[in-house]
Amino acid sequence: MTINSEIDRDRAPIRSMQIGFYATSVIFNLCLIAQLLTVGVAYFVNPGWWDIHVWLVRAYSGLSLLLLGWSFITPFSPQIRRLTATLPVLLGLQFCSIHLKSPLHLEVLHPLIGFALLYVSSSVVHRVWRSLSPTHQQNEQV
């Protein structure tokens, strides 16, 4: 057995964890996109879609905590970890902006926080994809 094959065998579980993280982050991102689309349909077409908008966030928000934990047990760059840690924080701010009434009317920040959440989620997907791509890995080894 060569040294390279031993190294590849040792990296296989780590790579599987990274691919699983990537797949989960893509699902999270797609749920965010679906939620954004449902709020648009609810506002402009049919208010009945509002229930789907609310159901979606309740269904996928736990993924942010799963991704956070996963990012700390899998070798990732500090930037991926920081971006992943931002997801549950932004979801918490989303919750607060809608459910905590204030004389400052912080609910007006809800859409902006939502767009920040989509941006961060998309950034996680993009950065993890780049870290998994063979081209990027070859550039790091050179």
NORBEL-V303319 format. One record per backbone hydrogen bond with DSSP energy under -0.5 kcal/mol. NH is the residue of the N-H (numbers start at 0). CO is the residue of the C=O. Records with the same first field share a line. If there is no record, write none. Layout:
NH = CO + CO
//
This chain:
5 = 1
6 = 2
7 = 3
8 = 4
9 = 5
10 = 6
11 = 7
12 = 8
14 = 10
15 = 11
16 = 12
17 = 13
18 = 14
19 = 15
20 = 16
21 = 17
22 = 18
23 = 19
24 = 20
25 = 21
26 = 22
27 = 23
28 = 24
29 = 25
30 = 26
31 = 27
32 = 28
33 = 29
34 = 30
35 = 31
36 = 32
37 = 33
38 = 34
39 = 35
40 = 36
41 = 37
42 = 38
43 = 39
44 = 40
45 = 40
48 = 45
49 = 46
50 = 47
52 = 48
53 = 49
54 = 50
55 = 51
56 = 52
57 = 53
58 = 54
59 = 55
60 = 56
62 = 59
63 = 60
64 = 60
65 = 61
66 = 62
67 = 63
68 = 64
69 = 65
70 = 66
71 = 67 + 68
72 = 68 + 69
73 = 69
75 = 73
80 = 76
81 = 77
82 = 78
83 = 79
84 = 80
85 = 81
86 = 82 + 83
87 = 83
88 = 84
89 = 85
90 = 86
91 = 87
92 = 88
93 = 89
94 = 90
95 = 91
96 = 92
97 = 93 + 94
98 = 94
99 = 95
100 = 98
104 = 101
107 = 104
108 = 105
109 = 106
112 = 108
113 = 109
114 = 110
115 = 111
116 = 112
117 = 113
118 = 114
119 = 115
120 = 116
121 = 117
122 = 118
123 = 119
124 = 120
125 = 121
126 = 122
127 = 123
128 = 124
129 = 125
130 = 126
131 = 127
132 = 128
136 = 132
137 = 133
138 = 134
139 = 135
140 = 136
141 = 137
//
